[in-house]
Amino acid sequence: MVRKWRRVFFFFLLLNVEKVGREQHDLLPKHATSQIKEFLLSLSVYGSRRRGGGVIPAYWRAAIRKLSHSTSLTAPPPLLLLPSTSLCSTCATGNARLSAINMRGRAERTGAGLRHQTSASLRPTLGSLSRHMSGRRVGFCLSDKKRRRMNLDAFAAFCAGHGVQVVEIDLTRPLAHQGPFDVIVHKLSDVIVEAERDSQSQRVLADFQSYVASHPTTVLLDPLPAMTRLLDRFASYRIMSHLRDSLRADWGICSPPYLEIHGASELPSVHQALMSHGLSFPLICKTRVAHGSLSHEMSLIFGADGLAHVRPPCVLQSFVNHGAVLHKVFVVGDQHFCVQRPSLKNFPAGPCGRKTIFFNSHQVSKPESNSHLTAVPKLDEQMPDLPPPSREAVAALVRELRAQLAMALFGVDVIVDERTHTLTAIDINIFPGYEGVPQFFSSLLSHIQSVLDKQASAGPQGANSPESSQTAGADL
């Protein structure tokens, strides 16, 4: 009952976010703690996403700036007595719970939909950030879509409160005129993919690489070779296959068998190749390129006849029944967070004559998703709940991936096999959206401080560390 009324209260709060922002503008700085500051940032980001504008109103930005500079640690006002993590979890996952009501409450029974897999000792101390990061310049090189999803304006306001200047990099201008940068955070996926066929993108990418090479003290998050590697599902699935070999014995972690299809010449023998690689129907078919709108267009193939819909280059992966629950693990340096999302419902194992299902993964696994493909049939209502992923196993998976990828900002999609209860990794994502992670801003700034501290302590060799070198992932 308490959970129900708390959720109702905060939906009301979100619907009146502008009114609350105005009324609390002068009150909150007197009572601000670091938890309240982060809660307000998360609330304002979520509120702006709900309105669809991606921009925080001026009075919210002003309140955030005032809060960021506030040093008062007195008790919060009555309006904000509940723990900030619980509040943000309720706000960020409320939409998913309402839209995925056909999941019959399984999300709440297996952990309320949001579980933060992080050690308290790793959580950032905001006061220490202000002392150590003052005067730093962090460049962001993001597409307009990524900028809006991340709400870079809010992050810039958050950083300004700790003395850090956020600079939006314009790739149409020389980087030397926009620097210097202590750190560059980027997601150049668009440029990298387009550079394969577009001369202008090739020049932009070459100029960016030239700047990084001539400024070895600038930390690059993340290395370009590592990011390029993950844009190819052939490469990322090989990584997951290696993880299956290295982590299965100790942690029971695996990945579904898969098959690479490089060209149309392989299609006549694809059925035989499926058997030799240990795949079984149903199959998920995904594009080779793991970026762009087309990369989310997938198909679910139920039998040999459905293989006629395969369009190379692509990856075929065995579908694993997982109770329509996806666990998205978001990694920010040494920290990681696990967020529960809706996913594809169960299908009978083995080949059948069912027609191929074409779907967009964004419409299935986003927090607000409400698809018939995620609806759990009434006959499955009494199906026992699957156990949540083991925290220790998820931590082991993240450690191994960080070592393999030489990256700090990525995500991995995992499911729990309904039959064996095995933790199963099914995809790796570059610089994901971090939706449902209320600590993302402070975690990212804390990681930036961490890599700069490591660079400073390493002296002249700091510029050659994995996270500050453009070529860190080249030999992986």
TIMAR-484952 format. One line per 10 residues: their letters; for each residue z, y, x of C-alpha. Coordinates in nm, 4 decimals. Layout:
BEGIN
a) Z Y X ~ ... $
***
This chain:
BEGIN
mvrkwrrvff) 0.0000 0.0000 0.0000 ~ 0.0859 0.2388 0.2847 ~ -0.2505 0.1671 0.4483 ~ -0.4300 0.2294 0.1210 ~ -0.2687 0.5701 0.0620 ~ -0.3111 0.6685 0.4247 ~ -0.6835 0.5956 0.3994 ~ -0.7105 0.7922 0.0744 ~ -0.5260 1.0837 0.2312 ~ -0.7555 1.1046 0.5283 $
fflllnvekv) -1.0740 1.0722 0.3275 ~ -0.9429 1.3705 0.1339 ~ -0.8729 1.5421 0.4643 ~ -1.2293 1.4792 0.5860 ~ -1.3769 1.6091 0.2631 ~ -1.1783 1.9277 0.3157 ~ -1.2204 1.9453 0.6931 ~ -1.3380 2.3061 0.6885 ~ -1.0443 2.4210 0.4769 ~ -0.8000 2.2337 0.6994 $
greqhdllpk) -0.9597 2.3859 1.0084 ~ -0.9091 2.7386 0.8778 ~ -0.5534 2.6803 0.7606 ~ -0.4411 2.5088 1.0804 ~ -0.6214 2.7473 1.3160 ~ -0.3125 2.9515 1.4011 ~ -0.0483 2.6860 1.3411 ~ -0.1656 2.3987 1.5582 ~ -0.1549 2.5653 1.9029 ~ 0.2201 2.6031 1.8649 $
hatsqikefl) 0.2673 2.2323 1.8100 ~ -0.0106 2.0778 2.0128 ~ 0.0436 1.7613 2.2095 ~ -0.2317 1.5870 2.4015 ~ -0.2590 1.3256 2.1233 ~ -0.3054 1.5941 1.8580 ~ -0.5697 1.7672 2.0688 ~ -0.7693 1.4467 2.0961 ~ -0.7236 1.3674 1.7275 ~ -0.8596 1.7101 1.6323 $
lslsvygsrr) -1.1603 1.6635 1.8565 ~ -1.2298 1.3223 1.7048 ~ -1.1791 1.4554 1.3525 ~ -1.4075 1.7511 1.4104 ~ -1.6763 1.5279 1.5642 ~ -1.6566 1.2884 1.2704 ~ -1.6558 1.5746 1.0219 ~ -1.9660 1.7259 1.1764 ~ -2.1432 1.3890 1.1674 ~ -2.0530 1.3500 0.8019 $
rgggvipayw) -2.2111 1.6865 0.7278 ~ -2.5163 1.5805 0.9299 ~ -2.5381 1.9036 1.1250 ~ -2.3953 1.7853 1.4535 ~ -2.2369 2.1285 1.5111 ~ -1.8677 2.2124 1.4806 ~ -1.7902 2.5323 1.2828 ~ -1.6855 2.8343 1.4875 ~ -1.3238 2.8247 1.3738 ~ -1.2965 2.4594 1.4810 $
raairklshs) -1.4388 2.5435 1.8227 ~ -1.1933 2.8305 1.8533 ~ -0.9036 2.6061 1.7538 ~ -1.0128 2.3423 2.0049 ~ -1.0311 2.6002 2.2834 ~ -0.6851 2.7308 2.1958 ~ -0.5468 2.3797 2.1741 ~ -0.7009 2.2835 2.5052 ~ -0.5149 2.5661 2.6761 ~ -0.1895 2.5050 2.4907 $
tsltapppll) 0.0988 2.3664 2.6962 ~ 0.3488 2.3298 2.4118 ~ 0.4837 1.9774 2.3751 ~ 0.7041 2.0348 2.0734 ~ 0.6915 1.8088 1.7700 ~ 0.3726 1.8155 1.5611 ~ 0.3724 1.9690 1.2138 ~ 0.4327 1.7373 0.9179 ~ 0.0604 1.7183 0.8399 ~ -0.0011 1.5294 1.1659 $
llpstslcst) 0.3004 1.2996 1.1890 ~ 0.1058 0.9721 1.1919 ~ -0.0155 0.8403 1.5332 ~ -0.3487 0.9897 1.6312 ~ -0.5070 0.6537 1.7189 ~ -0.4374 0.5182 1.3724 ~ -0.5739 0.8320 1.2115 ~ -0.8940 0.8291 1.4112 ~ -0.9389 0.4585 1.3517 ~ -0.9069 0.5156 0.9781 $
catgnarlsa) -1.1521 0.8060 0.9820 ~ -1.4134 0.6406 1.2002 ~ -1.4129 0.3034 1.0309 ~ -1.3507 0.4059 0.6703 ~ -1.7189 0.4392 0.5957 ~ -1.7927 0.0990 0.7445 ~ -1.5214 -0.0639 0.5371 ~ -1.6433 0.0901 0.2136 ~ -2.0087 0.0100 0.2742 ~ -1.9357 -0.3431 0.3963 $
inmrgraert) -1.7119 -0.4334 0.1033 ~ -1.8963 -0.7618 0.0664 ~ -1.7257 -0.8734 0.3847 ~ -1.4317 -0.9415 0.1481 ~ -1.1694 -0.7708 0.3575 ~ -1.2211 -0.9849 0.6661 ~ -1.2303 -0.6801 0.8895 ~ -0.8799 -0.5765 0.7886 ~ -0.7403 -0.9289 0.8146 ~ -0.8753 -0.9688 1.1686 $
gaglrhqtsa) -0.7482 -0.6449 1.3089 ~ -0.8208 -0.3523 1.0756 ~ -1.1706 -0.3048 1.2125 ~ -1.0828 -0.1174 1.5308 ~ -0.8932 -0.2553 1.8299 ~ -0.8623 -0.0635 2.1529 ~ -0.8855 -0.3021 2.4471 ~ -0.7367 -0.0801 2.7129 ~ -0.4234 -0.0628 2.9228 ~ -0.1852 0.2256 2.8574 $
slrptlgsls) -0.1663 0.2826 3.2304 ~ -0.5377 0.3614 3.2350 ~ -0.5294 0.6191 2.9595 ~ -0.5930 0.9680 3.0971 ~ -0.3188 1.2204 3.1518 ~ -0.4714 1.5428 3.0243 ~ -0.2374 1.7667 3.2216 ~ -0.3403 1.6090 3.5513 ~ -0.7074 1.6560 3.4582 ~ -0.6577 2.0308 3.4316 $
rhmsgrrvgf) -0.4962 2.0474 3.7740 ~ -0.7557 1.8394 3.9581 ~ -1.0818 1.9230 3.7817 ~ -1.0704 2.3021 3.7706 ~ -1.3940 2.4554 3.8948 ~ -1.6014 2.1374 3.8720 ~ -1.9555 2.1486 3.7297 ~ -2.0858 1.8526 3.5301 ~ -2.4524 1.8412 3.4356 ~ -2.5687 1.6539 3.1270 $
clsdkkrrrm) -2.9263 1.5346 3.0949 ~ -2.9681 1.3941 2.7438 ~ -3.2284 1.3825 2.4717 ~ -3.1711 1.6047 2.1679 ~ -3.0794 1.2991 1.9612 ~ -2.8272 1.1742 2.2167 ~ -2.6842 1.5223 2.2550 ~ -2.6185 1.5438 1.8813 ~ -2.4741 1.1945 1.8578 ~ -2.2369 1.2604 2.1450 $
nldafaafca) -2.1586 1.6095 2.0097 ~ -2.1974 1.7674 2.3495 ~ -2.0793 2.1065 2.2236 ~ -1.7408 1.9568 2.1384 ~ -1.7202 1.7816 2.4745 ~ -1.8093 2.1064 2.6532 ~ -1.5250 2.2808 2.4679 ~ -1.2915 1.9969 2.5611 ~ -1.3933 2.0207 2.9282 ~ -1.3602 2.3993 2.9307 $
ghgvqvveid) -0.9950 2.3566 2.8402 ~ -0.9512 2.1676 3.1672 ~ -1.1455 2.4129 3.3803 ~ -1.4631 2.2023 3.3909 ~ -1.8006 2.3610 3.3226 ~ -2.0557 2.1510 3.1348 ~ -2.4181 2.2423 3.2083 ~ -2.7059 2.1187 2.9947 ~ -2.9876 2.0315 3.2313 ~ -3.3383 2.1432 3.1403 $
ltrplahqgp) -3.5874 1.9025 3.2973 ~ -3.8686 2.1545 3.2570 ~ -3.7003 2.3764 3.5184 ~ -3.6185 2.2965 3.8828 ~ -3.2770 2.1343 3.9093 ~ -3.2015 2.3310 4.2249 ~ -3.1952 2.6488 4.0146 ~ -2.9478 2.4940 3.7704 ~ -2.7061 2.3391 4.0206 ~ -2.4979 2.2706 4.2100 $
fdvivhklsd) -2.3503 1.9754 4.0245 ~ -2.0482 1.7678 4.1111 ~ -2.1597 1.5041 3.8616 ~ -2.4718 1.4425 3.6550 ~ -2.4311 1.2327 3.3402 ~ -2.7657 1.1267 3.2023 ~ -2.9573 0.8977 2.9742 ~ -3.3137 0.9248 3.1009 ~ -3.4338 0.6218 2.9080 ~ -3.7099 0.8202 2.7350 $
viveaerdsq) -3.8413 0.9553 3.0637 ~ -3.8214 0.6199 3.2421 ~ -4.0142 0.4388 2.9677 ~ -4.2748 0.7128 2.9272 ~ -4.3242 0.7376 3.3040 ~ -4.5029 0.4022 3.2953 ~ -4.7990 0.5619 3.1204 ~ -4.7513 0.9419 3.1222 ~ -4.8167 1.1517 3.4330 ~ -4.5936 1.4398 3.3214 $
sqrvladfqs) -4.2975 1.2046 3.2754 ~ -4.3733 1.0600 3.6168 ~ -4.3445 1.4075 3.7702 ~ -4.0222 1.4828 3.5836 ~ -3.8693 1.1568 3.7014 ~ -3.9881 1.2105 4.0582 ~ -3.8389 1.5627 4.0647 ~ -3.5083 1.4300 3.9335 ~ -3.5005 1.1527 4.1942 ~ -3.5886 1.4021 4.4662 $
yvashpttvl) -3.3002 1.6281 4.3678 ~ -3.0533 1.3380 4.3652 ~ -3.1749 1.2175 4.7036 ~ -3.1364 1.5639 4.8575 ~ -2.7841 1.6104 4.7135 ~ -2.6000 1.2937 4.8172 ~ -2.2592 1.4350 4.7208 ~ -2.3626 1.4648 4.3549 ~ -2.2296 1.1684 4.1580 ~ -2.4887 1.0161 3.9257 $
ldplpamtrl) -2.3685 0.8398 3.6124 ~ -2.5363 0.5972 3.6054 ~ -2.7715 0.4918 3.8893 ~ -3.1352 0.5064 3.7851 ~ -3.2290 0.1572 3.9130 ~ -2.9443 0.0018 3.7131 ~ -3.0472 0.1866 3.3992 ~ -3.4130 0.0925 3.4484 ~ -3.3117 -0.2698 3.4791 ~ -3.1328 -0.2726 3.1429 $
ldrfasyrim) -3.4336 -0.1223 2.9673 ~ -3.5986 -0.4618 3.0172 ~ -3.4495 -0.7302 2.7927 ~ -3.5930 -0.9965 3.0215 ~ -3.3671 -0.8624 3.2981 ~ -3.0605 -0.8027 3.0810 ~ -3.0810 -1.1510 2.9284 ~ -3.0988 -1.3021 3.2755 ~ -2.7766 -1.1157 3.3517 ~ -2.6138 -1.2608 3.0389 $
shlrdslrad) -2.7363 -1.6056 3.1356 ~ -2.5676 -1.5629 3.4733 ~ -2.2480 -1.4552 3.2966 ~ -2.2604 -1.7750 3.0933 ~ -2.2600 -1.9734 3.4157 ~ -1.9851 -1.7702 3.5874 ~ -1.7434 -1.7118 3.2974 ~ -1.7764 -2.0189 3.0800 ~ -1.5368 -2.2393 3.2765 ~ -1.2527 -1.9860 3.3010 $
wgicsppyle) -1.2929 -1.7866 2.9801 ~ -1.5214 -1.9839 2.7503 ~ -1.7710 -1.6955 2.7404 ~ -2.1340 -1.7815 2.6797 ~ -2.4645 -1.6359 2.5616 ~ -2.7212 -1.7948 2.3299 ~ -3.0207 -1.9681 2.4883 ~ -3.3293 -1.7495 2.4995 ~ -3.6995 -1.7598 2.5840 ~ -3.9132 -1.4888 2.7425 $
ihgaselpsv) -4.2644 -1.4569 2.6021 ~ -4.4758 -1.2456 2.8355 ~ -4.8163 -1.2610 2.6687 ~ -5.0291 -1.4034 2.3908 ~ -5.1484 -1.6864 2.6154 ~ -4.8015 -1.8441 2.5910 ~ -4.7968 -1.8595 2.2098 ~ -4.9803 -2.1934 2.1657 ~ -4.7079 -2.3713 2.3647 ~ -4.4122 -2.1671 2.2418 $
hqalmshgls) -4.2728 -2.4403 2.0167 ~ -4.2574 -2.6850 2.3064 ~ -4.1031 -2.4151 2.5281 ~ -3.8329 -2.3553 2.2674 ~ -3.7283 -2.7188 2.2782 ~ -3.7308 -2.7345 2.6567 ~ -3.5080 -2.4246 2.6796 ~ -3.2612 -2.5582 2.4235 ~ -3.3303 -2.3066 2.1464 ~ -3.2848 -2.3941 1.7809 $
fplicktrva) -3.3766 -2.2292 1.4516 ~ -3.3118 -1.9761 1.3195 ~ -3.4289 -1.7447 1.5966 ~ -3.3923 -1.3717 1.6536 ~ -3.7058 -1.2057 1.7913 ~ -3.6607 -0.8795 1.9861 ~ -3.8993 -0.6544 2.1764 ~ -3.8947 -0.6659 2.5545 ~ -3.8326 -0.2908 2.5898 ~ -3.4722 -0.2159 2.4918 $
hgslshemsl) -3.5254 0.1503 2.4078 ~ -3.6783 0.3578 2.1331 ~ -3.7079 0.3065 1.7614 ~ -3.9231 -0.0048 1.7985 ~ -3.6525 -0.1788 2.0019 ~ -3.4390 -0.1966 1.6871 ~ -3.7142 -0.3664 1.4865 ~ -3.6325 -0.7376 1.4915 ~ -3.7114 -1.0502 1.2959 ~ -3.5268 -1.3641 1.1945 $
ifgadglahv) -3.7510 -1.6712 1.2200 ~ -3.6543 -1.9889 1.0332 ~ -3.9222 -2.2399 1.1274 ~ -4.2364 -2.3159 1.3240 ~ -4.4570 -2.1337 1.0732 ~ -4.2654 -1.8131 1.1385 ~ -4.3652 -1.8185 1.5053 ~ -4.6999 -1.6747 1.3934 ~ -4.5184 -1.3409 1.3536 ~ -4.4193 -1.3274 1.7222 $
rppcvlqsfv) -4.5754 -1.0330 1.9059 ~ -4.5409 -1.0504 2.2890 ~ -4.3911 -0.9291 2.5076 ~ -4.0659 -1.0253 2.3415 ~ -3.7524 -1.2357 2.3610 ~ -3.6616 -1.5238 2.1296 ~ -3.2886 -1.5947 2.1055 ~ -3.1057 -1.8620 1.9088 ~ -2.9178 -1.7143 1.6132 ~ -2.5469 -1.7984 1.6105 $
nhgavlhkvf) -2.3506 -1.7882 1.2851 ~ -2.0618 -1.5448 1.3326 ~ -1.9254 -1.4598 0.9903 ~ -2.1167 -1.1300 0.9602 ~ -1.8868 -0.9610 1.2126 ~ -2.0096 -0.7908 1.5300 ~ -1.7749 -0.6685 1.8029 ~ -1.9157 -0.3781 2.0028 ~ -1.7434 -0.3352 2.3385 ~ -1.7795 0.0187 2.4735 $
vvgdqhfcvq) -1.7165 0.0674 2.8462 ~ -1.6136 0.3950 3.0106 ~ -1.5414 0.3224 3.3755 ~ -1.2249 0.1155 3.4035 ~ -1.1523 0.1417 3.0321 ~ -1.3096 -0.0414 2.7422 ~ -1.2763 -0.0301 2.3651 ~ -1.3658 -0.2896 2.1033 ~ -1.4955 -0.1715 1.7655 ~ -1.5772 -0.4031 1.4766 $
rpslknfpag) -1.9027 -0.3595 1.2837 ~ -2.0872 -0.5406 1.0049 ~ -2.3525 -0.7874 1.1169 ~ -2.5992 -1.0467 0.9889 ~ -2.4552 -1.3000 0.7490 ~ -2.4594 -1.6731 0.8161 ~ -2.7735 -1.8810 0.7677 ~ -2.8107 -2.2592 0.7554 ~ -2.8712 -2.4103 1.0982 ~ -3.1977 -2.5900 1.1666 $
pcgrktiffn) -3.5603 -2.5282 1.0676 ~ -3.6521 -2.4533 0.7093 ~ -3.9406 -2.3077 0.5105 ~ -3.7761 -1.9710 0.4475 ~ -3.9950 -1.6668 0.5082 ~ -3.9384 -1.4566 0.8188 ~ -3.6970 -1.1675 0.7646 ~ -3.7870 -0.8378 0.9302 ~ -3.5043 -0.5890 0.9761 ~ -3.3850 -0.2874 1.1734 $
shqvskpesn) -3.0652 -0.3559 1.3674 ~ -2.9450 0.0022 1.3113 ~ -2.9497 -0.0566 0.9376 ~ -2.7424 -0.3720 0.9794 ~ -2.4710 -0.2914 1.2334 ~ -2.3996 0.0810 1.2061 ~ -2.0558 0.1832 1.0696 ~ -2.2132 0.3068 0.7463 ~ -2.4482 0.0078 0.7076 ~ -2.4794 -0.1464 0.3628 $
shltavpkld) -2.7465 -0.4131 0.3817 ~ -2.8037 -0.7274 0.1779 ~ -2.8347 -0.9044 0.5129 ~ -2.4654 -0.8418 0.5836 ~ -2.3388 -0.9345 0.2366 ~ -2.1241 -1.2468 0.2368 ~ -2.2096 -1.4775 -0.0592 ~ -1.9312 -1.5490 -0.3074 ~ -1.9439 -1.9159 -0.2150 ~ -1.8239 -1.8184 0.1326 $
eqmpdlppps) -1.5322 -1.6157 -0.0008 ~ -1.2779 -1.8813 0.0928 ~ -1.4289 -1.9418 0.4356 ~ -1.1517 -1.9222 0.6992 ~ -1.1355 -1.6089 0.9106 ~ -1.2673 -1.6224 1.2653 ~ -1.0187 -1.5409 1.5414 ~ -1.0625 -1.1989 1.7043 ~ -1.2031 -1.1939 2.0583 ~ -0.9432 -1.2633 2.3248 $
reavaalvre) -0.8421 -0.9408 2.4986 ~ -0.8262 -1.1208 2.8313 ~ -1.1724 -1.2717 2.7832 ~ -1.3233 -0.9353 2.6870 ~ -1.1621 -0.7749 2.9930 ~ -1.3046 -1.0501 3.2168 ~ -1.6493 -0.9984 3.0634 ~ -1.6347 -0.6235 3.1257 ~ -1.5215 -0.6695 3.4878 ~ -1.8053 -0.9095 3.5578 $
lraqlamalf) -2.0628 -0.6848 3.3922 ~ -1.9467 -0.3787 3.5859 ~ -1.9866 -0.5751 3.9077 ~ -2.3290 -0.7042 3.8071 ~ -2.4652 -0.3756 3.6711 ~ -2.3016 -0.1173 3.9008 ~ -2.2698 0.0999 3.5902 ~ -1.9838 0.2834 3.4200 ~ -2.1262 0.3818 3.0796 ~ -2.2570 0.0873 2.8825 $
gvdvivdert) -2.1826 -0.1397 2.5904 ~ -2.2023 -0.5103 2.5230 ~ -2.2372 -0.6714 2.1811 ~ -2.0298 -0.9854 2.1340 ~ -1.9716 -1.2244 1.8460 ~ -1.7418 -1.5208 1.7856 ~ -1.9304 -1.8448 1.7240 ~ -1.8208 -1.9673 1.3825 ~ -1.8461 -2.3322 1.4802 ~ -1.6902 -2.3323 1.8289 $
htltaidini) -1.4945 -2.0004 1.8206 ~ -1.6605 -1.9204 2.1552 ~ -1.6952 -1.5570 2.2619 ~ -2.0699 -1.5007 2.2805 ~ -2.2473 -1.2047 2.4437 ~ -2.5747 -1.1224 2.2699 ~ -2.6890 -0.7829 2.4046 ~ -2.6182 -0.5077 2.6601 ~ -2.6676 -0.1391 2.5782 ~ -2.7194 0.1663 2.8004 $
fpgyegvpqf) -2.4874 0.4649 2.7385 ~ -2.4182 0.3756 2.3728 ~ -2.2971 0.6114 2.1007 ~ -1.9238 0.5296 2.1307 ~ -1.8863 0.5716 1.7563 ~ -1.5349 0.4762 1.6514 ~ -1.3816 0.5499 1.9934 ~ -1.1519 0.8509 1.9421 ~ -1.0535 0.8627 2.3111 ~ -1.4113 0.8894 2.4379 $
fssllshiqs) -1.3948 1.2534 2.5509 ~ -1.0755 1.2184 2.7523 ~ -1.1823 0.8762 2.8842 ~ -1.5142 1.0134 3.0089 ~ -1.3543 1.3166 3.1729 ~ -1.0891 1.0931 3.3256 ~ -1.3577 0.8651 3.4700 ~ -1.5465 1.1626 3.6127 ~ -1.2261 1.2714 3.7851 ~ -1.1730 0.9165 3.9118 $
vldkqasagp) -1.5141 0.8866 4.0787 ~ -1.4807 1.2319 4.2337 ~ -1.1373 1.1419 4.3687 ~ -1.2761 0.8200 4.5175 ~ -1.5608 1.0139 4.6734 ~ -1.3204 1.2673 4.8261 ~ -1.0882 0.9981 4.9619 ~ -1.3839 0.8110 5.1149 ~ -1.4873 1.1182 5.3140 ~ -1.8486 1.1341 5.4379 $
qganspessq) -1.9064 0.7785 5.3154 ~ -1.8197 0.8810 4.9571 ~ -2.1773 0.9830 4.8857 ~ -2.2879 0.6262 4.9494 ~ -2.0491 0.4638 4.7022 ~ -2.2099 0.2580 4.4215 ~ -2.1444 0.5121 4.1494 ~ -2.2658 0.8129 4.3450 ~ -2.5812 0.6625 4.4852 ~ -2.9064 0.6617 4.2961 $
tagadl) -3.0046 0.3265 4.4452 ~ -2.6774 0.1469 4.3766 ~ -2.8245 -0.1078 4.1394 ~ -3.1514 -0.1712 4.3219 ~ -3.0452 -0.4922 4.4935 ~ -2.8644 -0.6490 4.1960 $
***
